[in-house]
Amino acid sequence: MKTMRADVNLTKYHITVLLVDDQLLIGEVVRRMLTKEKDISFHYCQNPDNAIDMACQIHPTVILQDLHMPSERVGLALLRQFKTDPATLDVPLIILSTNETPLIKAETFFQGANDYIVKLPDRLEVIARIRYHSRGYINLLERNEAYRALLKSQKQLEVRNRFIRKTFGRYISDEIVEAVLETPGGLKLGGEKRIVTVLMADLRGFTSLSEEVSAENVVDMLNIFLEAMTEIILKYHGTINTFIGDAIMVVFGAPEKRNDDDAMRAVTCALAMQKKMSDVNKQCIIKRYPQLKMGIGINTGEVVAGNIGSQKRLKYDFIGHNVNIAARIEAYSIGGQILISEKTLEACQLKLTVASQMQVVAKGIKKPIVIYDITGVNDDDSLCLVSQEKLTLIQLDKSFPVHMTIIDSENRGGSIVFQGAVLKLGPAAAEIKASRNCRHLTNLSLSLVDTDKKRLTSESYGKVTEIISKTPPIFRIHFTFIPNEIELFFEKILNKHA
């Protein structure tokens, strides 16, 4: 591409001519025709492949274009490009051609040409036609003075938007960034009601684990976990609403609704997330970190989605009763488990493998809710999880004491502390005879005493998963967090009984 320009002083709406012609001789002839015109600056492009880019750089007020470069087919293709590109579609375009056939002329006008000149034209005719078409275009610019500035800043705007998407896409979902950038009024306060599926995921016992691991390693563990989960969530087109420490809230169905498969995508995403945890723990083992376990809760229903906050600080968020239900369901899950609501099961049209179901009374929710333990999708073995079956526990020759504290948030009157004894034990579960009854799914903090009646310093955490007897109180717990000290203690006892 070669560019020639007359040495003139440009005014606000100076005539800028772009000639696109593959013949260098024609470029020189037209340049000499215009070089003495003080109100015209001339630019020449010999390669038609570079014509659009050059037009975007110089913002011509009129374009002269050869029809044979080297064929009429190429010339017509370039004409169509000029008349469809936002930067040039309104710019007057004059075709230059040696062909005077009416059919060819008609085709160029059909494709959007504004004028047609037979080569080689008379100098005065060329100047007259350039000024005539430029005048109309300049009048258009004068009616919209922002138009010229918009064209000049177009590339800068694209660069800025790419930067915003890349930068803020690391903090919030790409879909939310798009909604803010592309939607008219995207930054206004307010929202709308939407039917969505909310997925809540949380690492079991991570708060206690973080007290035993250095801050740097805690962050590294979280990054390993969140990096793996983010990849899967984006694969299933979920909107990551927020990371809250070791917890993730994901929404399917807003800002963008995809067909009517939001609930099904949420459940298949959850299954893929649980299967991915094996890869996460492989990385943790390599770095000598404790292994991680994740619980997931899912609910489907109406929420309010939109910009919430103030004019100085906004957040695209989701609020409502159904968000709270998803959080309550997730709290009942143990590591490796996916619990969903009845509404989500119905929305998935019963295409899921249900290991069990239970009715619970969740805090802040008036009516009992039924939740389902999901282990797979029908007819898809690749997403099948190992069912949370009853773990085989070893009957101990001699029980050992355990001190327990109920840590459910509804106990506002203070902690409830009671005693018990471990009757049966497994690597991740235990059967306990206690001094009082506990409700199903109660969360417990456990302080163990070894067989030498020495109290172990670290605390474990577990959830009551089965009531075996009410008189005397005997229940089974599934450990949600076991520190290294307790894990070694369990291994010692289990190896002895093996």
Secondary structure, 3 states (H helix, E strand, C coil): CCCCCCCCCCCCCCEEEEEECCCHHHHHHHHHHHCCCCCEEEEEECCHHHHHHHHHHHCCCEEEEECCCCCHHHHHHHHHHHCCCCCCCCCCEEEEECCCCHHHHHHHHHCCCCEEEECCCCHHHHHHHHHHHHHHHHHHHHHCCHHHHHHHCHHHHHHHHHHHHHHHCCCCCHHHHHHHHHCCCCCCCEEEEEEEEEEEEEECCHHHHHHHCCHHHHHHHHHHHHHHHHHHHHHCCCEEEEEECCEEEEEECCCCCCCCCHHHHHHHHHHHHHHHHHHHHHHHHHCCCCCCCEEEEEEEEEEEEEEEECCCCEEEEEECHHHHHHHHHHHCCCCCCEEEEHHHHHHCCCCEEEEEEEEECCCCCCCCEEEEEEEEECCEHHHCCCCCCCCCCEEEEEEEEEEEEECCCCCCCCCEEEEEEEEEECCCEEEEEECCCCCCCCEEEEEEECCCCCEEEEEEEEEEEEEEEECCEEEEEEEEECCHHHHHHHHHHHHHHC
